[in-house]
Amino acid sequence: NYAEKRLRSVLVTVPTLMQATVESAQQLVFNLITALVAPAMAEGEAPLRMRVAFAIQEAGAYRSFKLRYAAGFEADDGDRSLIVPAEGSFVGTAHAQGCGMYFSGGRHANSYGKAANRTELVRMREFSWQDMAWSYCLPFPRDLLPHQWRGLVVAVDSNRSLGELPPERVDQIMRTIEITLKNLVIPSLKQLQDEAERP
């Protein structure tokens, strides 16, 4: 019946599909960044880490997002299951602006999305992984989301700076990440919609 189907979707279908999607996204982005930065890494430098998380704003939550599905996180990452404020966080800002946004500690003007002011960036850092060198957050339209979600932002971050690259090259990388994420996430969201509409 409907109740059993809804329960299975919430407990099994959505978590299984979303976790598989976030793991695929992390691997693809890791491979992309590895190809770019590995030749330039100094001996003894910390290994490259790439993390991807799905920050979800659920139907009853107007002021926060929860990092619900993630890949590339380690057990001692303090933000592994973080509840992120919608106001002031990078996830929340990207969601409010409705576009992909790149953030780097040394870059207060965001050339890829809309500019974020210095106060916002300071507040964002309070909720960030301490080793984070940059982050890219991509929101998805609500009409693609399961009905129990108000928002979805895919957050990518890394401990390896892109600061040595020219800004236009960084923008190109972020566009490649955006295309990669959309190609993975949108089919998964449509699959969830199809599942929900199936009798």
Secondary structure as GFF3:
##gff-version 3
##sequence-region A 1 199
A	DSSP	alpha_helix	2	8	.	.	.	ID=ss1
A	DSSP	pi_helix	9	13	.	.	.	ID=ss2
A	DSSP	alpha_helix	14	37	.	.	.	ID=ss3
A	DSSP	three_ten_helix	38	40	.	.	.	ID=ss4
A	DSSP	beta_strand	50	58	.	.	.	ID=ss5
A	DSSP	beta_strand	64	71	.	.	.	ID=ss6
A	DSSP	beta_strand	83	85	.	.	.	ID=ss7
A	DSSP	alpha_helix	90	97	.	.	.	ID=ss8
A	DSSP	beta_strand	101	104	.	.	.	ID=ss9
A	DSSP	alpha_helix	118	126	.	.	.	ID=ss10
A	DSSP	beta_strand	134	140	.	.	.	ID=ss11
A	DSSP	three_ten_helix	142	144	.	.	.	ID=ss12
A	DSSP	beta_strand	149	158	.	.	.	ID=ss13
A	DSSP	alpha_helix	167	197	.	.	.	ID=ss14
###
